[in-house]
């Protein structure tokens, strides 16, 4: 389980998140929604230790991870697929995946499992990441995170700029991870994509908690979404 308890963070003196709390259970997809600048990516970076906490705690399975240096957070079982993918562009597909495997000393059986989810990558193992299509790069970023055998998976706008077939491929993998017991925190602005996979939706507004609702409630009344992310 991922838990955020009253976290406050930001960039230098510029505070973005204010007393934010949420939890994601194993086998659950919680979608985080809000307007641009609301604090969604800041929350992801804070969980990963890339931004320092001003106060509050981040816990994985009841253990505090917010005191760990950033490079130790993946070893605690947190996989992160950032917006923009952040691949090692000059390295091959195989080398990018090897970095994911080494983070938690995952064995070759984990690589086999990940490649079974993304067979297209298996055909491109010796190809440099920068030569892949946008959809293939997103697959590689996701596969690298899954090489950690994560307990918690953070995805920041994973379908941005992808064609429909790639969006569906990523969606299927996210659902499979949920069904395997992974706690998933998903930032996504495409309402249809959110409602097709989410168990619950948490809104964030001006760096503060908004409502957290079952996805069924939003499927029945989309005006709730418009209230938080409409222009």
C-alpha positions as semicolon CSV with decimal commas, in nm:
position;residue;x (nm);y (nm);z (nm)
1;X;0,000;0,000;0,000
2;X;0,107;0,356;-0,079
3;X;0,018;0,619;0,181
4;X;0,076;0,994;0,179
5;X;0,020;1,157;0,515
6;X;-0,010;1,535;0,518
7;X;0,270;1,600;0,272
8;X;0,395;1,950;0,200
9;X;0,653;2,004;-0,073
10;X;0,756;2,226;-0,359
11;X;1,049;2,384;-0,537
12;X;1,279;2,577;-0,311
13;X;1,068;2,834;-0,129
14;X;0,777;2,785;-0,367
15;X;0,538;2,549;-0,190
16;X;0,311;2,348;-0,423
17;X;0,157;2,066;-0,217
18;X;-0,025;2,158;0,103
19;X;-0,121;1,890;0,354
20;X;-0,200;1,631;0,086
21;X;-0,305;1,285;0,202
22;X;-0,412;0,982;0,000
23;X;-0,373;0,606;-0,010
24;X;-0,363;0,343;-0,283
25;X;-0,433;-0,018;-0,190
26;X;-0,269;-0,323;-0,347
27;X;-0,465;-0,421;-0,657
28;X;-0,615;-0,074;-0,700
29;X;-0,582;0,198;-0,963
30;X;-0,621;0,545;-0,818
31;X;-0,627;0,815;-1,086
32;X;-0,508;1,161;-0,988
33;X;-0,672;1,444;-1,180
34;X;-0,647;1,821;-1,171
35;X;-0,578;2,125;-1,384
36;X;-0,231;2,201;-1,518
37;X;-0,017;2,326;-1,232
38;X;-0,236;2,169;-0,963
39;X;0,055;1,964;-0,826
40;X;0,019;1,622;-0,987
41;X;0,376;1,582;-1,114
42;X;0,506;1,746;-0,797
43;X;0,334;1,470;-0,600
44;X;0,499;1,200;-0,811
45;X;0,843;1,356;-0,772
46;X;0,792;1,396;-0,399
47;X;0,701;1,028;-0,358
48;X;1,018;0,935;-0,546
49;X;1,234;1,158;-0,326
50;X;1,324;1,384;-0,619
51;X;1,177;1,679;-0,429
52;X;1,234;1,723;-0,056
53;X;0,944;1,707;0,186
54;X;0,879;2,015;0,394
55;X;0,669;1,797;0,624
56;X;0,457;1,483;0,619
57;X;0,536;1,120;0,540
58;X;0,531;0,879;0,245
59;X;0,490;0,512;0,338
60;X;0,504;0,185;0,148
61;X;0,341;-0,107;0,330
62;X;0,361;0,089;0,653
63;X;0,733;0,166;0,620
64;X;0,841;0,530;0,587
65;X;1,029;0,586;0,260
66;X;1,030;0,965;0,258
67;X;1,351;0,966;0,463
68;X;1,535;0,762;0,199
69;X;1,764;0,918;-0,062
70;X;1,604;0,918;-0,407
71;X;1,812;0,628;-0,541
72;X;1,687;0,404;-0,258
73;X;1,316;0,461;-0,325
74;X;1,300;0,222;-0,626
75;X;1,467;-0,043;-0,409
76;X;1,171;-0,012;-0,172
77;X;0,950;-0,129;-0,459
78;X;0,834;0,192;-0,625
79;X;0,834;0,200;-1,005
80;X;0,809;0,542;-1,171
81;X;0,721;0,617;-1,533
82;X;0,766;0,995;-1,560
83;X;0,605;1,225;-1,809
84;X;0,841;1,241;-2,106
85;X;0,969;0,886;-2,034
86;X;1,326;0,988;-1,935
87;X;1,494;0,696;-2,108
88;X;1,869;0,665;-2,159
89;X;1,839;0,759;-2,524
90;X;2,185;0,645;-2,634
91;X;2,155;0,304;-2,468
92;X;1,986;0,004;-2,623
93;X;1,652;-0,141;-2,517
94;X;1,839;-0,422;-2,341
95;X;2,063;-0,179;-2,152
96;X;1,769;0,034;-2,038
97;X;1,596;-0,278;-1,908
98;X;1,915;-0,393;-1,735
99;X;1,915;-0,071;-1,533
100;X;1,566;-0,155;-1,411
101;X;1,666;-0,511;-1,325
102;X;1,969;-0,401;-1,125
103;X;1,770;-0,163;-0,905
104;X;1,627;-0,456;-0,705
105;X;1,854;-0,737;-0,827
106;X;1,577;-0,889;-1,037
107;X;1,663;-1,213;-1,212
108;X;1,630;-1,315;-1,578
109;X;1,286;-1,462;-1,511
110;X;1,160;-1,108;-1,439
111;X;1,293;-0,988;-1,774
112;X;1,116;-1,276;-1,945
113;X;0,789;-1,182;-1,775
114;X;0,825;-0,818;-1,877
115;X;0,908;-0,900;-2,238
116;X;0,604;-1,127;-2,253
117;X;0,397;-0,814;-2,180
118;X;0,580;-0,615;-2,449
119;X;0,676;-0,857;-2,729
120;X;0,760;-0,567;-2,959
121;X;1,052;-0,476;-2,733
122;X;1,188;-0,828;-2,760
123;X;1,234;-0,764;-3,132
124;X;1,429;-0,445;-3,063
125;X;1,663;-0,540;-2,781
126;X;1,976;-0,417;-2,962
127;X;1,814;-0,098;-3,090
128;X;1,894;0,235;-2,926
129;X;1,607;0,387;-2,731
130;X;1,625;0,714;-2,926
131;X;1,540;0,530;-3,250
132;X;1,213;0,384;-3,118
133;X;0,874;0,530;-3,199
134;X;0,698;0,731;-2,929
135;X;0,474;0,439;-2,843
136;X;0,768;0,200;-2,824
137;X;0,954;0,442;-2,598
138;X;0,654;0,449;-2,365
139;X;0,652;0,069;-2,366
140;X;1,022;0,070;-2,277
141;X;0,975;0,320;-1,994
142;X;0,694;0,106;-1,856
143;X;0,889;-0,216;-1,899
144;X;1,193;-0,067;-1,722
145;X;0,975;0,020;-1,421
146;X;0,822;-0,328;-1,418
147;X;1,171;-0,482;-1,403
148;X;1,176;-0,360;-1,042
149;X;0,893;-0,603;-0,953
150;X;0,717;-0,298;-0,806
151;X;0,473;-0,299;-0,518
152;X;0,368;0,051;-0,623
153;X;0,363;0,191;-0,977
154;X;0,349;0,564;-1,054
155;X;0,252;0,668;-1,407
156;X;0,254;1,032;-1,515
157;X;0,051;1,091;-1,835
158;X;0,141;0,753;-1,991
159;X;-0,086;0,792;-2,296
160;X;0,019;1,145;-2,391
161;X;0,081;1,174;-2,765
162;X;0,023;0,806;-2,841
163;X;-0,190;0,657;-3,116
164;X;-0,496;0,454;-3,011
165;X;-0,337;0,110;-3,056
166;X;-0,047;0,204;-2,827
167;X;-0,284;0,355;-2,572
168;X;-0,476;0,029;-2,559
169;X;-0,155;-0,175;-2,521
170;X;-0,044;0,040;-2,225
171;X;-0,394;0,025;-2,074
172;X;-0,395;-0,354;-2,085
173;X;-0,060;-0,374;-1,907
174;X;-0,178;-0,132;-1,636
175;X;-0,485;-0,346;-1,576
176;X;-0,272;-0,662;-1,561
177;X;-0,048;-0,503;-1,299
178;X;-0,353;-0,405;-1,096
179;X;-0,484;-0,761;-1,118
180;X;-0,142;-0,886;-1,000
181;X;-0,178;-0,683;-0,679
182;X;0,025;-0,373;-0,764
183;X;-0,093;-0,042;-0,616
184;X;-0,112;0,203;-0,908
185;X;-0,121;0,583;-0,894
186;X;-0,203;0,717;-1,240
187;X;-0,193;1,080;-1,353
188;X;-0,407;1,114;-1,663
189;X;-0,597;1,402;-1,821
190;X;-0,794;1,198;-2,076
191;X;-1,124;1,138;-1,903
192;X;-1,218;0,837;-2,117
193;X;-0,885;0,672;-2,038
194;X;-0,933;0,734;-1,667
195;X;-1,285;0,597;-1,652
196;X;-1,189;0,284;-1,845
197;X;-0,936;0,170;-1,582
198;X;-0,982;0,359;-1,255
199;X;-1,116;0,213;-0,934
200;X;-1,115;0,553;-0,764
201;X;-1,036;0,908;-0,875
202;X;-0,868;1,166;-0,650
203;X;-0,883;1,532;-0,747
204;X;-0,617;1,785;-0,657
205;X;-0,677;2,159;-0,671
206;X;-0,417;2,428;-0,606
207;X;-0,195;2,174;-0,433
208;X;-0,465;2,058;-0,194
209;X;-0,685;1,751;-0,168
210;X;-1,015;1,764;-0,351
211;X;-1,274;1,490;-0,349
212;X;-1,184;1,123;-0,385
213;X;-1,465;0,930;-0,548
214;X;-1,537;0,584;-0,687
215;X;-1,494;0,581;-1,064
216;X;-1,855;0,464;-1,094
217;X;-1,972;0,799;-0,958
218;X;-1,785;0,984;-1,234
219;X;-1,915;0,751;-1,503
220;X;-2,265;0,841;-1,385
221;X;-2,199;1,216;-1,354
222;X;-1,914;1,364;-1,558
223;X;-1,997;1,715;-1,441
224;X;-1,785;1,637;-1,134
225;X;-1,481;1,607;-1,359
226;X;-1,564;1,932;-1,535
227;X;-1,579;2,108;-1,200
228;X;-1,216;2,017;-1,125
229;X;-1,047;2,021;-1,464
230;X;-1,276;2,231;-1,683
231;X;-1,142;2,562;-1,811
